[in-house]
């Protein structure tokens, strides 16, 4: 405890000079900026755009139960762990893994997954802008049928049979906005010029926020973290008042119990928690690295994860309420009322807005502004993570040059999603390059912190930083429960792995090869990085000593503040002297978890 008191006094004395000591590291203006920035990062497109269509693909209520379970025993513990690692080290995700150099490649793989994510998140922002611009039209263009759509379009004013019809919002999205191909056997086509313009605007705004740095994004987060809830509540009220809506909401909350043993449902729940909370992508470690060293973040993570869950449930209720209404109108089942896929949010939400009797244009503008704002919050967090990794390695590169470079490169990579086959590519990259990779990397992260670095030492670090003991709940989750469940989901997923499809259409063989190449690129970072860390050890050591050395934290590991780092090093020496060596492996395991 004396080390904690002394550490806190040093923080007070060095408040004016901390930025110089920390080699120019930026910091949040205050604790609320960090809180709202995490809210805008976690409560984002992963909740409003991704959660509804993943839930729809996995049976509604059948998905919700695994999602909530995974949230409690994987999502929240990893969220807390990453915040603590980032705050303690004061570094970006790659340098933070100096705690376990042998698995530093986990962070490198997570950065690659973040790069893949930011490209298609920006494409969703482009679609949002496309809808926002046409929302100013006197008549919402997705609210009525076109003559060339023929009899398949659902015209609510028509007296003819409406069975198995398709809503004008769905036809508008696929035929006019995306100009989507039925398959990509003959290629994906050229980018749609109107979507390219929207994509350029999106990246310009992302770059502009990133150029200003963490101070700017922290101020913007006050708005990014609060405005979306107002729009969500309005849409929820409208959705539940539509005829047939309660049937859709009932479907959303009613599980098919036998389907809970389907490993793909649990896989979807795990990956969705990753996206919803933005864990296992390096962004949380980056955000927490700008915190004051002694900030107690426990209440923050409870608030953030609770709001994230509520946002997902509200978004799901809105979407399934609208799907229930479409089912009622078309006399079809809930599962057949609308096509699934990543574009579900661009079908159900616009359809609900079109049914507003008063000022539907105003609500459309507010909704798509909200969706775009959520996109900004998510992509700025990802961009900050990428830039921080480069800055940690090359500190002399200016922030504006990195932001501009990221925006230009990101724009060029995102063009592929603006083609008529773009949604096929988005689904492919999402599965192979992000979701599947993130699952394996998450296991590696838990092994790195829980077993190589050790839960016991990690909890000692927390006590040095915050002056508080860590409960058994967190210890068990970090060491046993979370990695065991993730490993089980991974094994069952591999055993039950089936060819990826998009709206029940199969991909050509070449697409799967490209997809596995993306997965391999992310996972190869682990052995390549381990080999590099092994190679850079002192050549005078024998092989065994070199291997054991990369299992230990690097000499630079510890608080970034030089005074705190010295205090921490002295404390570690005292603890090592006073701790007795365990005699057998079982004692070591017990001590690591409960010690």
N, C-alpha and C positions, 0 to 999 in steps of 0.2 A: 504493500500500500504506500510505503514511503516513496517508492519509485514513481507511482502515479501522481502523488502530491507534488513532487519535485518537477515532474514532466509538465503538469498543468501550470505551475508557477513560471516555468521557462516560456511556455506559450504566451502568457500574459506579458512578460518582459520583452519578448521578441515580436510582438504584434506588428510594430511598425516596420521591422526589418525582415519579416518572414519571407517576403517575396524574393529578396536578394539572396537569402540563405538557401531558398528552394530553387535556385538557378532560374529565376524568372517565371516559376510556375504560377498560372492564374488561379484565382480562387473565386468561389461564389461570393456575391455581395453579402448574403446572409443565409441563414438556414432555410428560410421560406423559399428562396430561389432554388435551392437544391430539391426541396420537397416538390415544388410545382414542376420543376424540370423533369423529375422522375415520373410524376403523374402524366405529363404530356408525352413522355417517352413510352411509358407502359400502357397508358390508356390512349391508344391510337388506332391505326388502321388494323392492327392485329385483332382488336375487339370489334370494331364496327364493320370492317370489310371482310376479314378472314374468318372470325368465329362463326358467323351465321352459315356460311357455305360449307365449312368443315362439319358443323353440327348437322346440316341438311344431308350431307353425303354419308353420315354415320348414324342415321336413324333418330335424330332429335333427342328424346329422353334417354335413349340407349347411350348417347354420348355424354350427356350432362353429368351423370353420376360418376363415371371415370374421371371426367374433367375436374370435378370438385375434389375427389379423393387425391388425384395427382397434384392438385394445387396445394393441398395441405401438407403432403409428405414429400413433395419434390419441389414444387414451385416456390413456396415461401422460404423453406430452408436454404435453397440455392440463392435466392434473392438476397437474403440476409448475409450469407457467406460472401457473395461477390461484393456487396457494399462494404463489408468489413475489410476484405482484402484490398480493395481500392483505396479506402480511407487510411488504412495502416501504412501502405507502401507509398502513397502519394504519386503513383506512376500509372501509365497506361497499361492495358491488359498484357502486352508482351513482356514488359519489364517487371510487371507484378509477379510473373511466373518464375522469377529468380528464386522464389521460395522452393521450387522443385525443378531444377534445370533439365532433368531428364525428360520431363513432360512439357517443356516450353513450347513444343510444337502444337500442343492443344490450343494455346492462344493464337498461334499463327493460323491454324485451321479455322478458328472462330472468326478471325479477321477476314479470311477469304469468304466465309459464309456471310459475313456482314456486307462485304462488297457485292456479293450476288443479291442479297436482300435489298440493298439500297437501289439497285438498278430497276427491279420490278416494282418496288414501292413508289419510285418516281413515275413509273408508267401508270400506276393507279392514280397518282396525282394528276397526270395529264388527262386521263379519262374524266376525272372530276372537273377539271377546268373546262373540258369540252361540254359537259352538261351544264356547268355554271353559265357559260356564255349564252347558250340557247334558252336558259331559264328566263331570260329577259324578253323573249318573244311574247306577243299578245296571247297566243295560244301555245301551251306547252307541247312541243313536237312529239312527245312520246304518249300523248293522251288520246290519240285518234288513229284509226286505220288508214293506210294508203291504198289507193285503187289497185296498185300492182301487187299487193300482198294477197289478194284474192280472198277466198273463203276461210283460210286458216286463221285469220285475225279475229279476235274477240271484240265485237262491236256491241257495247252495252245498250245502245239505243235500238239495236236491231231486234226484231221479234222472232227471228229464225233460231233454230236449235243451237245452243251454245256449248254443247258437249264436246270436250277435247279440243277446244279452241286455244289459241295462244294469245296472251295479252299484247296490246300494242307496245307496251313498255319493253317487253322482251324482244319483239321483232325489231323495234327501233334500235335497241342496243346491238343486236347481232347483225342486222342488215344495213343499217345506216352509219352507226358509230364505228363498229369494228370492220364492217364489210367482210365478215368472217367466212373462211373456207370451211367446207364440210370435213376435209382432212388435209394433211400436209404431205401426202404421198408425192406430189409434184412440186413441192416447195412451199415457202411461206409467203411469197409475194413481196412487193415493194411497200415501204412505209406510206401510210396515209398522210398527206401533206398537212391536213388540219390538226391531226394528232401530234405531228412533229412540232408544229408551232406551239401547241400546248405543253409539250414536253420541254421545249427550249425555255419557256416561261417558268416552268416548275424548277428546272435546274438553276435558272438565274436567281430565283428567290432563295433556294437552298444555299447557293454559293454566297449570296449577300449576307445571310444570317451567319454563316460560318466564318466569313471574313472578320466580322466584328468580335468573334471569340465568345468565350463562355460568359462574359459579363453581359453581352447583348442578348444571348439566348436565354439567360437567366431572367432578365426583365420581361422578355416576350412570353416566357412560360406562365406568368400570372394569367395572361389571357388564354394561352393555349390550353391550360389545365382546367379552366372553368366554363368557358363559353359553350363547348360541346354538350354539356349536361343539360343546358336550357333547351337546346334543340331536340335532344333525345327524349326529354320528358314530353314535349309537345307532340312528337311523332308517336310516342307510346300511347298517349291519350287518344290520338286519332286512330291508330291501328286497332286498339281493343274495341272501338265503337263500330268497326266495319262488320257487316253481316258475315257470319261464318268464321270470324277471327278467333273465337274461343276454341273452336275445333283445332285450329293450327297451334295455338298456345298449349292446348291439352296434349297434342302430339309432341310438342317440344319438351314437356315435363313428364311424359309417361314413358317409362322404359320398357323395352322388350327384354325381359330378364335373361332369356336364353342367349341373347346376343352379347351379353356382358362378358362371355368367355371368348369372344372374338378378339384375337390379339391385335388386329388392325384398328379396332375401336380404341384400345388402350394406346396404341402407337399414335393415333390421331390426337388423343387427349394430351399425351406427353408433348408432342411437337407444338400443339396449340398453346399449351402453358408457356413453352419457350417463347413463342411469338407474342402472346398477350403480355407477359411480364418483361419481355426483352432480356431474358436470362440466357446465359451460355453464348452470347455474341460479343462479349467484351465491352459493350456500351455502359453497363452499370458500373463496372470497375473503373472505367474512364470518368464517368460522372462523379463517383465517390472520391476519386483521387483529388478533386478540387475542394473537398470538404476541409473544415478545421479538424485537426487531428483528434481532438477530444470530444467531438460531437457525438452525443448518444443518439444513434440512428434507429434504435429499437422501435420507438413509436412511429417513426417515419415508415418503416417497412410494413407495420400493421395497417396504417392508413392507406398506403399505396396499394398493397395487395388486396385489401378489402374493396377499395374503389374500383380496382381493375376487374374484380369478380363481378361486382354489381353492374359495371358497364357492359360486360359480356352478356350477362343475363338479360339486361334491358334490350340490348341490340338483338339478341336471339328472340325475345318476346315480340319485338316489333316485326322482325322478318317473318317469323312463323305465324303471327297474326295476319299479315298480308297474304302469305301463302294459303292460309286457311280461307281467306276471303276469295282468292282466285279459285281454290278448290270448290267453294260454294257456287261461284259464278259459272264455272265450266263443267260442273257435275262430275268431277274427276277426284281421284284420291289425293291426299296430301302429297304423297311421294311423286305423283305424276302431274301435279298442278303447274309446275315450272321446272325448267331445266336447271340442273345444278351447275357447279363450276365457280371459278373465281369472280365471274361477273354477276353473281346473284344479287349483291348489294345494289348494283346499277339497274336492277329490274324491279325488285320488291319495294325499295324506298321511293323511287320515282313514281311507281304505280300508286302507292298510298298518297303521295303528294298530289297527284293528278285528281284524286277524288275529294280534295279539299273544296268545299263550296265557296269559301271566302279567300280571296287573294292566294291562289295556289302558286303563282309566280313568286310571291314574297317568301313563302315557305320553301320553295325550291331553291331560291337564292341562298337563304339561310342554311339549308341543309348542306348544299354543296360547298358553301363557304366553310362550314364546320368540318366536312370531310377533308377538304384541302388543308385546313388548319391542323387537323390530326396528322395528315401526311407530313406536314412541315415538322411537327414535333418529333415524329418517328425518324424521319430521314436526317434531321439535324443531329440527333443522338448518334445515329450510325456514322454520319460524316465526321463528327467530333472524335469518335473512336478511331477511325482510320487515320485522321490527321494527327492525333496524339501519338499513335504508334510510330509514324514517320518522324514526328518532332522529337520523340525520345531518342531516336537513333541519329537524327541530324538536327540538332537544336538550333543551328544558325539559319535554317530555312525559314523564311517569313511565313506568317499565317495566311496572308492574302494570296501568296503564290501557290501554296498548297490547296487552298480553297478553290481558286480558279482552275487549277489543274484537275482536281477531283471533279469539278462541275463539267468541264469539257470532256474528260474521259468517260464520266458517268453518262453524259448525254449521248455520246457515241455508242456506248454499250447498250443503252436503253432503247435505241432505235429499233432493235429487233422485235420488241413488244408492240410496236406501232404498226406492224404489218398485219395483213388479213389472217395470218397464222400465228399471230403474237400470243394469243391466249394458250395455244398448244405449247409454245416455248415457255411461257410463264409457269404453267403447271409442271413442265419437265424440270426446269431449274429449281422450282420450289421443292420438289420431292428429292431429286438427286443431289443438288448442289447445296441445299440448305437444311431441310427437315431431317433427312436420313443422316447426313453428316453431323448435324448438331446433336442428335441423339448419342452417337458414339463419342463425340468430343465431350459431352456432358459427363459421361461415365469417366473419361480420362481426367476431367477437372476435379471430380469428387475423389478419385484415387489420389491425385496430386495433393489436394488439401488434407483429405482425411487420413491417408495412410503413409504417403511418402514424407510429406511435411509433418503430418500427425495432428489428430484432433486435440491431443493434450497440449502440444506446443501452441497450436492455433488459439486455444482457449486461454493460455497464459498470455499470448499477445493481446487478446481482447481485454484481459484484466489490466494489462499495462496501459492500454489505450483508453479504456472507458472506466476502469476501476470497478468492474462488476464481474461476478461469476456467471458462467454459462450453464443453463439448465440442461438436464438430461435429455429433454426432447430434441434440442438442437444437436447434441452430441450423437445421439442414436441415428438421427436423420442423416447427418453428414457422413457418418462412418458405415452404417449398415443399411438402414431402410431405403434411403434414396438410391444409392448405387445398386442395391439388390433388385429393386423394382425396375429400374432402368435397364439393367442387364437382362432381366426376365423378358421385358417387352422387346428388347433387341433380338433375343434368341427366338422368341415366338414369331417375330416379324420376319426374320430370315427364313424360318421353316415354312412360313405361310406366304412367302413373297410371290406376288403375281405380277404379270406385265402391267405397267402403268397405262391407264386409259384417260381420255378427256371426253366427258359427256358420252361415255360408252363407246367411244371410237378408239381403236388401237393405234399406237404409234408405229411408224416404220422401224425396221431393225437399226438403221443408222442413228435414229434419235436415241434409242436405248444405249447404243455404244457411246454417244456423246455424253449422255447422262451419267454413265458409270465412270467416264473419264473425269467428270466434275467431282464425283464422290472420291475417286482416287486422288485427285489433286489436293483435296482438303485433308484426307487422312494420311497422305504421304508426309505431311509436314511433321508428324510425330516421330517416325524413325529418322527422317533427314535431320531434324533439329537435334535429336538425341545424339546422332552420330557427330554432328558439328560440335556440340557441347563436349563430347568425349574427346574429339580431336584437339580442341583448343586447351585442354588441360596440360599441365607441365609434363613434357616428354620424359623427364627423368623418373617419373613414377611408373610403377608396374601397372599392368592392365587392371588388376583387381582394385588397386588404390584409385586409379582413374575412374573406374566405374562407381566405386563407393562415393567418390567426390561429387559426381553429378547427381547423386541421390540427396546430397546435403544442400541447404540454401547457399546461394552465392554470397561472397563477402559483402557485396553492396546491399544485400537484403536487409530491410528494416525501415524505420521512419525516414522520410526524406530530409527533414530538418536535422542539421548537423549536430546540434546539442542533444536532441532527442535520440538520435542514432547512437551517440556515445553512451547515453544513459541506458539505452536498450541493450547495447553490447555488454555493458558491465553487469546488468541484471541477468543476462543469459549465462555469463560466466559463473555467477553466484549459484544459479539454479543447477547448472551442470555439476558443480562441485558437491552440492547438497543432495542431489538425487542419486539413489542407489540403482545399480544396474540390475535389471530383471534377469532371473536365472533361466527361464524357458520362454518359448514362443507364446504360450497361453497367458503367462503373466504379462508379457509385452502387449498382447492384444487387449487384455482387460485394462491395463494401465493407460493405453492409448485412448480408450473410450471413456473410462470412468475416472482416470487419474487427475 
